[in-house]
């Protein structure tokens, strides 16, 4: 049984976690275990934790608070002492751990916190704060102090069991716990020899948000002001002046700019939290506050010009919902937007720039203010979104990721509350991406079924994603389905699910209905000519282009041509329910990170995979 349990909270910490775990393994104190509590990392954090044989516990990011993650780790711990350390720190020496644990052997001491130092790349002003907060000599163990910092601290498990960390704070759970221990007659100890380098590599919005979060917590635990920053103009001026003078003789314009930015965002975030955000609801707003990342997105700026860029989070208007994208499907339409061949762009109806991606699943990060959909949705719900938001009846046409509304090739996407649908508990988020293309099929079939006799014979031309799902849906309903495609690998996926498969498009005259999905002009013309009297042609493809066709044949043969695009609201619940009954395994096998979107597009062109998913 280890004497000490080291608890590390992680979220996308692949850059530093390996270094920390290696440094821990080099400590002179060996009687410990390491517990990593990960809250939904999407990088290699989990793999690194497994490499070092830590005890790994995963929690959903929607459940994360600092207090909750610590409590989960403490609950799983076996040691009598609990050491807490941020994943982006590095011990100064191999005596760090023994120095941290030693003061806890005093029965009066409930908690120890160690020294924090900056590194060469740390922001100058934060290094100044470290020097002010963490002195080079320890405090007398008999002096009562109410401060602590869980980036580098240790407590006794027996005391944690009597008083766990508050899980309903936006931060400062360490100070809150320390104050309670002092009230109970225990002591908090500062040990300067238990030192770490604290490596903050934050963007400015993250600096703002960190101090905003701490200020909200400071209000709620009754502090006179935020512990690490001031909220007055005088304090801002004082800190700025001190930093600028301290920067000599190594003064530079770049350093001056950094000082001004850091102190401004520290002060602004503190004031925002202290004065304006003290009433924020934890359940509603914690995703934004704990994971307030800038939005990385793929932007198509013009024909054949696309790049991955980092921008601010999309603006939320009343009625909007912010969704953290879990998976987005690559569709041929995305490439047609990129290449400018889609009709909207070819004819000048749509304008660049646009963020593509209309087949997606995600997790709600925030529901907009004064939003009537709060009764339907809450933070943490898994959802899919509709593509067609407006068909142009009252204003411009809007299709997500296609025209007039940015799509889901991004970390976050904004959707109207009336255009998203909850994913059933039994359906995984990868498969749920298919709800949009399946919804397109269900709407199209709804428009033609009145013309289909029972057990009608149907030809599906094109065995790509739409064709595959369409053929499976029709076969499940008892229709006799034959699927045509020049790609034999795609046909193999349907071999035992439909009446017949063929690489040669012929004998169209035997079908009650022909569903054309390829969008190829010659294929369409052939289907029109071969189709029989009173047959139905359902067109789901793009772009086709201009075609010469003798409509006298259409009239004389009493054929019916129906074009259909997109799904409607009523189709999504049916699609989500139907997906679990279809064979979709092949659709979820190829997953690439968002940054590899161009590679995904090349794979899409090669038609070697039935579906490619991107994971932001």
C-alpha positions as CSV (number, residue, x, y, z in Angstrom):
1,X,0.0,0.0,0.0
2,X,1.6,3.3,-1.0
3,X,2.0,6.0,1.6
4,X,1.3,8.8,-0.9
5,X,-1.1,9.2,-3.8
6,X,-0.2,11.8,-6.5
7,X,-3.4,13.1,-8.2
8,X,-2.9,14.9,-11.6
9,X,-5.8,16.5,-13.4
10,X,-5.5,16.6,-17.2
11,X,-7.2,18.0,-20.2
12,X,-5.1,18.0,-23.5
13,X,-1.7,18.0,-21.7
14,X,0.4,15.9,-24.1
15,X,3.1,18.6,-24.3
16,X,4.0,18.5,-20.6
17,X,2.6,15.3,-19.0
18,X,5.3,13.0,-20.1
19,X,8.0,15.3,-18.7
20,X,6.2,15.5,-15.4
21,X,5.7,11.8,-15.0
22,X,9.3,11.1,-15.9
23,X,10.4,13.7,-13.3
24,X,8.2,12.0,-10.7
25,X,9.8,8.7,-11.5
26,X,13.2,10.3,-10.7
27,X,12.2,11.5,-7.2
28,X,14.2,10.2,-4.2
29,X,10.9,9.4,-2.4
30,X,9.4,6.2,-3.9
31,X,6.5,5.3,-1.7
32,X,3.8,6.6,-4.0
33,X,1.2,5.9,-6.7
34,X,0.1,8.2,-9.5
35,X,-3.5,8.8,-10.4
36,X,-4.4,10.7,-13.6
37,X,-7.9,12.1,-13.7
38,X,-8.6,13.1,-17.3
39,X,-11.6,15.1,-18.4
40,X,-12.0,14.3,-22.1
41,X,-8.6,14.9,-23.6
42,X,-8.6,14.7,-27.4
43,X,-4.8,14.7,-27.9
44,X,-2.3,12.0,-26.7
45,X,-2.7,12.7,-23.0
46,X,-4.4,9.4,-22.2
47,X,-1.8,7.4,-24.2
48,X,1.0,9.1,-22.3
49,X,-0.6,8.4,-19.0
50,X,-0.9,4.7,-19.9
51,X,2.7,4.5,-21.1
52,X,3.8,5.5,-17.5
53,X,1.5,2.9,-16.0
54,X,-0.5,5.5,-14.0
55,X,-3.9,4.7,-12.6
56,X,-6.1,6.4,-15.2
57,X,-9.6,7.7,-14.4
58,X,-11.7,9.3,-17.1
59,X,-14.5,11.8,-16.5
60,X,-16.7,13.6,-19.0
61,X,-15.6,17.2,-19.7
62,X,-19.2,18.2,-19.0
63,X,-18.8,16.9,-15.4
64,X,-15.5,18.7,-14.8
65,X,-14.9,21.2,-12.0
66,X,-11.6,21.5,-10.2
67,X,-13.1,20.2,-7.0
68,X,-14.9,17.3,-8.7
69,X,-11.8,16.1,-10.5
70,X,-9.8,16.2,-7.3
71,X,-12.5,14.4,-5.3
72,X,-12.6,11.6,-7.9
73,X,-8.9,11.1,-7.7
74,X,-9.0,11.3,-3.8
75,X,-11.7,8.7,-3.7
76,X,-9.7,6.3,-5.8
77,X,-6.5,6.9,-3.8
78,X,-4.9,4.4,-1.4
79,X,-2.3,6.6,0.3
80,X,-2.6,8.4,3.6
81,X,-1.2,11.5,2.0
82,X,-2.6,13.1,-1.2
83,X,-0.3,15.2,-3.4
84,X,-1.9,17.4,-6.1
85,X,0.1,18.8,-9.0
86,X,-0.9,20.4,-12.3
87,X,0.0,18.5,-15.4
88,X,1.9,21.4,-16.8
89,X,4.5,21.7,-14.1
90,X,8.0,20.3,-13.6
91,X,9.7,19.6,-10.2
92,X,12.8,21.7,-9.6
93,X,14.7,18.9,-8.0
94,X,14.3,15.2,-7.2
95,X,13.7,16.1,-3.6
96,X,10.4,17.9,-4.4
97,X,8.1,15.0,-3.4
98,X,9.9,14.2,-0.1
99,X,9.9,17.9,0.8
100,X,6.2,18.1,0.1
101,X,5.3,15.1,2.2
102,X,7.5,15.7,5.2
103,X,5.5,18.6,6.8
104,X,2.4,16.3,6.9
105,X,4.0,14.1,9.5
106,X,3.3,16.9,11.9
107,X,-0.2,16.1,13.4
108,X,-1.1,19.8,13.4
109,X,-0.5,20.3,9.7
110,X,-3.5,19.6,7.4
111,X,-2.1,21.0,4.2
112,X,1.2,21.9,2.5
113,X,1.7,23.9,-0.6
114,X,5.0,24.4,-2.4
115,X,6.8,27.1,-4.2
116,X,6.1,27.9,-7.9
117,X,8.6,29.4,-10.3
118,X,8.3,30.6,-13.9
119,X,10.4,29.4,-16.8
120,X,12.2,31.3,-19.5
121,X,9.1,31.5,-21.7
122,X,6.8,32.5,-18.8
123,X,5.1,35.9,-19.1
124,X,7.2,38.4,-17.2
125,X,4.3,39.7,-15.0
126,X,3.3,36.2,-13.9
127,X,6.9,35.5,-12.9
128,X,6.7,38.7,-10.8
129,X,3.5,37.3,-9.2
130,X,5.2,34.0,-8.5
131,X,8.0,35.8,-6.6
132,X,5.5,37.8,-4.6
133,X,3.2,34.8,-3.7
134,X,5.9,32.1,-3.2
135,X,8.8,33.3,-1.2
136,X,12.2,31.5,-1.0
137,X,11.8,30.6,2.7
138,X,9.1,28.4,4.4
139,X,6.6,29.8,6.8
140,X,6.7,28.9,10.5
141,X,4.5,25.9,10.9
142,X,2.7,27.5,13.9
143,X,1.6,30.6,11.9
144,X,-2.0,30.2,10.8
145,X,-2.4,31.0,7.0
146,X,-5.5,30.5,4.9
147,X,-3.9,30.4,1.5
148,X,-3.0,27.3,-0.6
149,X,-2.6,26.4,-4.2
150,X,-3.5,23.0,-5.6
151,X,-1.1,23.4,-8.6
152,X,1.5,22.1,-6.1
153,X,0.1,21.0,-2.7
154,X,-0.5,18.0,-0.4
155,X,-3.1,17.1,2.2
156,X,-4.0,14.3,4.6
157,X,-6.6,11.9,3.2
158,X,-8.2,11.4,6.6
159,X,-9.1,15.2,6.6
160,X,-10.3,15.1,3.0
161,X,-12.6,12.2,4.0
162,X,-14.2,14.5,6.6
163,X,-14.4,17.4,4.3
164,X,-14.1,16.9,0.5
165,X,-13.4,19.7,-1.9
166,X,-16.3,21.9,-2.9
167,X,-17.4,20.8,-6.4
168,X,-19.6,23.8,-7.0
169,X,-16.9,26.4,-7.3
170,X,-15.4,27.8,-10.5
171,X,-12.0,27.7,-8.7
172,X,-10.2,28.4,-5.4
173,X,-11.3,25.1,-4.0
174,X,-7.9,24.9,-2.4
175,X,-8.2,28.2,-0.5
176,X,-11.8,27.3,0.5
177,X,-10.5,23.9,1.9
178,X,-7.6,25.6,3.7
179,X,-9.8,28.1,5.4
180,X,-12.1,25.4,6.6
181,X,-9.1,23.5,8.1
182,X,-7.9,26.6,9.9
183,X,-11.3,27.0,11.4
184,X,-11.1,23.4,12.6
185,X,-7.8,24.3,14.4
186,X,-5.4,22.8,11.8
187,X,-2.4,24.5,10.2
188,X,-1.5,25.2,6.6
189,X,2.2,25.0,5.8
190,X,4.2,26.7,3.0
191,X,7.3,24.7,2.1
192,X,9.6,26.6,-0.3
193,X,11.8,23.5,-0.9
194,X,8.9,21.7,-2.5
195,X,9.3,23.8,-5.6
196,X,8.1,23.3,-9.2
197,X,8.3,25.2,-12.4
198,X,4.7,26.2,-13.4
199,X,4.5,26.4,-17.2
200,X,1.7,28.6,-18.4
201,X,1.5,28.9,-22.2
202,X,-1.8,30.7,-22.3
203,X,-3.3,32.9,-25.0
204,X,-4.7,36.2,-23.8
205,X,-8.3,35.1,-23.7
206,X,-7.2,32.2,-21.4
207,X,-5.5,34.7,-19.0
208,X,-8.7,36.7,-18.9
209,X,-10.8,33.6,-18.2
210,X,-8.5,32.2,-15.5
211,X,-8.7,35.4,-13.4
212,X,-12.4,35.8,-14.2
213,X,-13.0,32.3,-12.9
214,X,-11.0,32.9,-9.7
215,X,-12.8,36.2,-9.1
216,X,-16.2,34.5,-9.2
217,X,-15.0,31.9,-6.8
218,X,-13.5,34.6,-4.5
219,X,-16.9,36.2,-4.2
220,X,-18.6,32.9,-3.3
221,X,-16.2,31.9,-0.6
222,X,-16.3,35.4,1.0
223,X,-12.8,36.8,0.2
224,X,-12.3,40.5,0.3
225,X,-10.8,40.5,-3.2
226,X,-9.4,37.9,-5.7
227,X,-6.3,36.3,-4.2
228,X,-3.8,36.9,-7.0
229,X,-5.0,40.1,-8.5
230,X,-6.7,43.4,-7.7
231,X,-9.8,44.9,-9.1
232,X,-9.1,48.6,-8.5
233,X,-7.6,51.0,-11.1
234,X,-5.0,51.9,-8.5
235,X,-3.9,48.2,-8.2
236,X,-3.6,48.0,-12.0
237,X,-1.5,51.1,-12.2
238,X,0.7,49.9,-9.3
239,X,1.4,46.5,-10.8
240,X,2.0,48.0,-14.2
241,X,4.5,50.5,-12.8
242,X,6.3,47.9,-10.7
243,X,6.6,45.5,-13.7
244,X,7.9,48.1,-16.1
245,X,10.6,49.4,-13.7
246,X,11.5,45.8,-12.8
247,X,12.0,44.9,-16.5
248,X,15.1,47.2,-16.7
249,X,17.8,46.8,-17.9
250,X,16.3,44.1,-20.2
251,X,13.5,46.5,-21.3
252,X,12.1,46.1,-24.8
253,X,8.9,47.1,-26.7
254,X,7.9,43.5,-26.9
255,X,8.2,43.0,-23.2
256,X,6.3,46.3,-22.6
257,X,3.5,45.0,-24.8
258,X,3.4,41.7,-22.9
259,X,3.3,43.4,-19.5
260,X,0.5,45.7,-20.6
261,X,-1.5,42.9,-22.1
262,X,-1.1,40.5,-19.1
263,X,-2.0,43.1,-16.4
264,X,-4.9,44.4,-18.5
265,X,-6.4,40.9,-19.0
266,X,-5.7,39.9,-15.4
267,X,-7.4,43.1,-14.2
268,X,-10.3,42.9,-16.7
269,X,-11.0,39.2,-16.0
270,X,-10.9,39.8,-12.2
271,X,-13.4,42.8,-12.5
272,X,-15.6,40.8,-14.9
273,X,-15.9,37.9,-12.4
274,X,-16.1,40.1,-9.3
275,X,-18.7,42.6,-10.5
276,X,-20.6,41.1,-13.4
277,X,-20.4,37.3,-13.3
278,X,-20.9,36.5,-9.7
279,X,-24.4,35.2,-10.5
280,X,-23.3,32.8,-13.2
281,X,-24.8,29.3,-13.0
282,X,-22.2,26.6,-12.7
283,X,-24.1,23.9,-14.6
284,X,-25.0,26.2,-17.4
285,X,-21.7,28.1,-17.8
286,X,-18.9,25.8,-16.6
287,X,-18.1,24.5,-20.1
288,X,-17.3,28.0,-21.3
289,X,-15.3,28.9,-18.1
290,X,-13.3,25.7,-17.8
291,X,-12.7,25.0,-21.5
292,X,-12.9,28.4,-23.1
293,X,-10.8,27.5,-26.0
294,X,-10.5,29.7,-29.1
295,X,-12.3,28.1,-32.1
296,X,-10.0,26.3,-34.5
297,X,-11.8,26.0,-37.8
298,X,-11.3,25.2,-41.5
299,X,-12.1,28.2,-43.6
300,X,-12.7,28.1,-47.3
301,X,-11.8,31.6,-48.4
302,X,-12.1,31.2,-52.1
303,X,-12.0,28.5,-54.8
304,X,-9.2,26.1,-54.0
305,X,-8.2,28.2,-50.9
306,X,-8.7,26.6,-47.5
307,X,-6.8,26.7,-44.3
308,X,-7.0,25.8,-40.7
309,X,-7.2,28.9,-38.6
310,X,-7.8,29.9,-34.9
311,X,-10.5,32.5,-34.3
312,X,-12.6,33.7,-31.4
313,X,-15.6,31.7,-30.4
314,X,-18.8,32.3,-32.5
315,X,-21.2,34.9,-31.1
316,X,-24.2,33.5,-29.4
317,X,-27.5,35.3,-30.0
318,X,-30.8,34.5,-28.2
319,X,-32.1,31.2,-29.5
320,X,-28.6,30.0,-30.3
321,X,-26.7,27.0,-28.8
322,X,-22.9,26.5,-28.8
323,X,-21.9,23.0,-29.6
324,X,-18.5,21.4,-29.2
325,X,-18.1,19.3,-32.3
326,X,-17.3,15.6,-31.6
327,X,-17.2,14.3,-35.2
328,X,-17.9,15.8,-38.6
329,X,-18.4,13.8,-41.7
330,X,-16.6,14.5,-44.9
331,X,-19.2,14.9,-47.8
332,X,-18.7,15.4,-51.5
333,X,-20.5,18.7,-51.1
334,X,-17.6,20.0,-49.0
335,X,-15.3,19.4,-52.0
336,X,-17.7,21.0,-54.4
337,X,-17.8,24.1,-52.2
338,X,-14.0,24.1,-52.1
339,X,-13.7,23.6,-55.9
340,X,-16.5,26.1,-56.6
341,X,-18.5,23.6,-58.7
342,X,-21.5,23.5,-56.4
343,X,-24.4,25.4,-58.1
344,X,-24.7,28.0,-55.4
345,X,-21.1,29.0,-55.9
346,X,-21.0,28.4,-59.6
347,X,-24.0,30.7,-60.2
348,X,-22.9,33.3,-57.7
349,X,-25.7,32.7,-55.1
350,X,-23.3,31.9,-52.3
351,X,-20.2,33.8,-51.2
352,X,-16.9,32.9,-49.6
353,X,-15.6,32.6,-46.9
354,X,-17.4,29.6,-45.5
355,X,-16.7,26.9,-42.9
356,X,-17.8,23.6,-44.4
357,X,-19.3,20.6,-42.7
358,X,-23.0,19.8,-42.4
359,X,-22.9,16.2,-41.1
360,X,-21.9,16.4,-37.4
361,X,-22.4,15.3,-33.9
362,X,-21.4,17.3,-30.8
363,X,-21.9,18.1,-27.2
364,X,-23.7,21.3,-26.0
365,X,-21.2,23.7,-24.4
366,X,-23.6,26.6,-23.8
367,X,-27.2,27.6,-24.3
368,X,-27.6,31.2,-25.3
369,X,-29.1,33.8,-22.9
370,X,-32.9,34.1,-22.6
371,X,-33.1,31.0,-24.7
372,X,-36.5,29.2,-24.8
373,X,-34.7,26.0,-25.6
374,X,-33.3,25.8,-22.1
375,X,-36.3,23.5,-21.3
376,X,-35.2,21.1,-24.1
377,X,-31.5,21.2,-23.9
378,X,-28.8,21.5,-21.3
379,X,-25.0,21.7,-21.2
380,X,-23.5,18.2,-21.8
381,X,-26.3,16.9,-24.0
382,X,-25.1,15.1,-27.1
383,X,-26.8,16.4,-30.3
384,X,-26.8,16.4,-34.1
385,X,-27.8,19.3,-36.2
386,X,-29.9,19.9,-39.3
387,X,-28.3,21.2,-42.5
388,X,-31.1,23.2,-44.1
389,X,-32.0,26.1,-41.8
390,X,-34.0,28.0,-44.3
391,X,-35.1,27.2,-47.9
392,X,-35.3,30.9,-48.8
393,X,-39.0,31.4,-48.1
394,X,-38.5,34.4,-45.8
395,X,-35.0,35.7,-46.5
396,X,-31.8,34.1,-47.8
397,X,-31.4,30.4,-48.1
398,X,-29.3,28.9,-45.2
399,X,-27.6,25.6,-45.2
400,X,-25.0,24.7,-42.6
401,X,-21.5,24.6,-44.0
402,X,-22.9,25.3,-47.5
403,X,-24.5,28.7,-47.8
404,X,-24.9,31.6,-45.3
405,X,-24.1,29.6,-42.2
406,X,-20.7,28.3,-41.0
407,X,-20.5,24.6,-40.6
408,X,-18.8,22.0,-38.3
409,X,-15.2,21.7,-39.6
410,X,-14.4,23.4,-36.3
411,X,-14.1,22.9,-32.6
412,X,-17.3,24.7,-32.0
413,X,-20.4,25.4,-34.1
414,X,-23.4,27.6,-33.4
415,X,-26.8,26.3,-34.2
416,X,-30.3,27.6,-33.7
417,X,-32.1,25.7,-30.9
418,X,-34.9,24.5,-33.2
419,X,-32.4,22.8,-35.5
420,X,-30.7,20.3,-33.2
421,X,-31.8,16.9,-31.9
422,X,-30.7,14.8,-29.0
423,X,-28.7,11.7,-29.7
424,X,-30.4,8.6,-28.0
425,X,-28.3,7.1,-25.2
426,X,-27.7,3.8,-27.1
427,X,-26.3,5.5,-30.1
428,X,-22.6,6.5,-30.3
429,X,-21.5,9.9,-31.5
430,X,-19.6,8.6,-34.5
431,X,-22.6,6.8,-35.9
432,X,-24.9,9.7,-35.1
433,X,-23.1,11.8,-37.7
434,X,-25.1,9.8,-40.3
435,X,-28.4,11.2,-39.1
436,X,-28.2,14.1,-41.5
437,X,-27.6,12.0,-44.7
438,X,-30.1,9.4,-43.6
439,X,-32.6,12.2,-42.9
440,X,-32.1,13.4,-46.5
441,X,-33.0,9.9,-47.7
442,X,-36.1,9.7,-45.5
443,X,-37.4,13.0,-46.7
444,X,-36.8,12.0,-50.3
445,X,-38.5,8.6,-49.9
446,X,-41.4,10.3,-48.1
447,X,-42.0,12.4,-51.3
448,X,-42.2,9.4,-53.7
449,X,-43.7,6.6,-51.7
450,X,-47.2,7.3,-52.9
451,X,-46.1,6.2,-56.3
452,X,-44.5,3.0,-55.2
453,X,-46.5,-0.3,-55.3
454,X,-45.9,-2.8,-52.5
455,X,-42.6,-4.6,-53.0
456,X,-41.7,-2.3,-55.8
457,X,-38.5,-2.9,-57.7
458,X,-36.0,0.0,-57.2
459,X,-32.7,0.8,-58.8
460,X,-30.2,2.8,-56.7
461,X,-27.4,4.2,-58.9
462,X,-24.4,5.0,-56.7
463,X,-23.3,3.0,-53.7
464,X,-21.6,5.8,-51.8
465,X,-22.8,6.9,-48.3
466,X,-26.3,8.1,-49.5
467,X,-26.7,5.2,-51.9
468,X,-25.7,2.6,-49.2
469,X,-28.0,4.0,-46.6
470,X,-30.8,4.4,-49.1
471,X,-30.5,0.8,-50.3
472,X,-30.5,-0.5,-46.8
473,X,-33.5,1.5,-45.8
474,X,-35.5,0.4,-48.8
475,X,-34.5,-3.2,-48.4
476,X,-35.6,-3.1,-44.7
477,X,-39.0,-1.9,-45.8
478,X,-39.5,-4.9,-48.2
479,X,-38.6,-3.3,-51.6
480,X,-36.6,-5.2,-54.2
481,X,-33.4,-3.2,-54.5
482,X,-30.6,-3.4,-57.0
483,X,-27.6,-1.2,-56.5
484,X,-25.3,0.0,-59.3
485,X,-21.8,1.4,-58.8
486,X,-18.5,1.2,-60.8
487,X,-16.6,0.7,-57.5
488,X,-16.9,-3.1,-56.6
489,X,-15.5,-2.5,-53.1
490,X,-18.5,-0.3,-52.3
491,X,-20.9,-2.8,-53.8
492,X,-19.4,-5.6,-51.5
493,X,-20.7,-3.7,-48.5
494,X,-24.3,-4.3,-49.7
495,X,-23.9,-7.8,-51.2
496,X,-26.0,-9.6,-48.6
497,X,-28.4,-6.7,-47.9
498,X,-30.1,-6.1,-51.2
499,X,-31.6,-8.1,-54.1
500,X,-28.7,-7.6,-56.5
501,X,-25.5,-5.5,-57.1
502,X,-24.0,-4.6,-60.5
503,X,-21.1,-2.5,-61.9
504,X,-22.9,-2.1,-65.3
505,X,-25.8,0.3,-65.5
506,X,-28.3,-1.5,-67.7
507,X,-31.9,-2.9,-67.8
508,X,-33.3,0.2,-66.2
509,X,-36.7,-0.5,-67.9
510,X,-37.5,-3.2,-65.3
511,X,-37.7,-0.8,-62.3
512,X,-40.6,1.0,-60.8
513,X,-38.3,3.6,-59.5
514,X,-34.7,4.7,-60.3
515,X,-32.8,6.7,-57.6
516,X,-29.9,8.6,-59.2
517,X,-27.3,9.7,-56.6
518,X,-24.0,10.1,-58.5
519,X,-24.7,13.5,-59.9
520,X,-23.0,12.5,-63.2
521,X,-24.7,14.0,-66.3
522,X,-24.2,11.0,-68.6
523,X,-25.6,8.6,-66.0
524,X,-28.7,10.7,-65.5
525,X,-29.3,10.9,-69.3
526,X,-28.9,7.1,-69.6
527,X,-31.4,6.5,-66.7
528,X,-33.9,8.9,-68.3
529,X,-33.7,7.2,-71.7
530,X,-33.8,3.6,-70.3
531,X,-36.6,4.2,-67.7
532,X,-39.9,2.6,-68.5
533,X,-43.5,4.0,-68.9
534,X,-45.0,5.5,-65.7
535,X,-41.7,5.1,-63.8
536,X,-40.4,7.4,-61.1
537,X,-37.0,9.0,-61.1
538,X,-35.7,10.4,-57.8
539,X,-32.7,12.6,-58.2
540,X,-30.4,13.1,-55.1
541,X,-27.2,13.9,-56.9
542,X,-25.2,17.1,-57.5
543,X,-24.1,18.8,-59.7
544,X,-25.3,17.2,-63.0
545,X,-24.9,20.4,-65.0
546,X,-26.7,21.3,-68.2
547,X,-28.3,18.6,-70.2
548,X,-30.3,18.3,-73.5
549,X,-33.4,16.2,-73.0
550,X,-36.5,15.7,-75.1
551,X,-39.3,16.3,-72.6
552,X,-41.8,15.0,-75.1
553,X,-40.5,11.5,-74.1
554,X,-41.2,12.5,-70.4
555,X,-44.8,13.5,-71.2
556,X,-45.5,10.6,-73.6
557,X,-44.1,8.0,-71.2
558,X,-45.9,9.6,-68.2
559,X,-42.7,9.6,-66.2
560,X,-42.3,11.5,-63.0
561,X,-39.0,13.2,-62.0
562,X,-38.6,14.4,-58.4
563,X,-35.6,16.2,-57.1
564,X,-35.0,16.3,-53.4
565,X,-32.3,18.0,-51.2
566,X,-31.8,18.1,-47.5
567,X,-33.9,16.8,-44.6
568,X,-36.7,18.4,-42.5
569,X,-37.1,18.5,-38.8
570,X,-39.4,15.6,-38.7
571,X,-36.9,13.3,-40.4
572,X,-34.1,13.5,-37.8
573,X,-35.8,11.7,-34.9
574,X,-36.7,8.9,-37.3
575,X,-33.1,8.8,-38.7
576,X,-31.6,8.6,-35.2
577,X,-34.0,5.8,-34.3
578,X,-33.3,3.9,-37.6
579,X,-29.5,4.1,-37.5
580,X,-29.1,1.4,-34.8
581,X,-31.0,-1.0,-37.1
582,X,-28.7,-0.5,-40.1
583,X,-25.2,-1.8,-40.7
584,X,-23.1,1.3,-40.3
585,X,-19.8,-0.2,-39.1
586,X,-17.9,0.7,-42.3
587,X,-18.9,4.3,-41.9
588,X,-17.0,4.9,-38.7
589,X,-13.7,3.2,-39.4
590,X,-11.7,6.1,-40.9
591,X,-11.2,9.0,-38.5
592,X,-8.7,11.8,-39.0
593,X,-7.9,14.9,-36.9
594,X,-9.4,18.1,-38.2
595,X,-5.9,19.4,-39.1
596,X,-5.7,16.7,-41.7
597,X,-8.8,17.8,-43.6
598,X,-7.0,18.1,-46.9
599,X,-5.8,14.5,-46.6
600,X,-9.4,13.5,-45.8
601,X,-10.5,15.3,-49.0
602,X,-8.0,13.4,-51.1
603,X,-9.3,10.1,-49.6
604,X,-12.8,11.3,-50.4
605,X,-11.9,11.8,-54.0
606,X,-10.3,8.3,-54.2
607,X,-13.5,6.7,-53.0
608,X,-11.6,4.1,-51.0
609,X,-13.7,4.6,-47.9
610,X,-17.5,4.7,-47.6
611,X,-17.2,7.6,-45.1
612,X,-14.4,9.7,-43.6
613,X,-14.9,11.4,-40.2
614,X,-12.9,14.3,-38.9
615,X,-12.4,14.8,-35.1
616,X,-11.7,18.4,-34.0
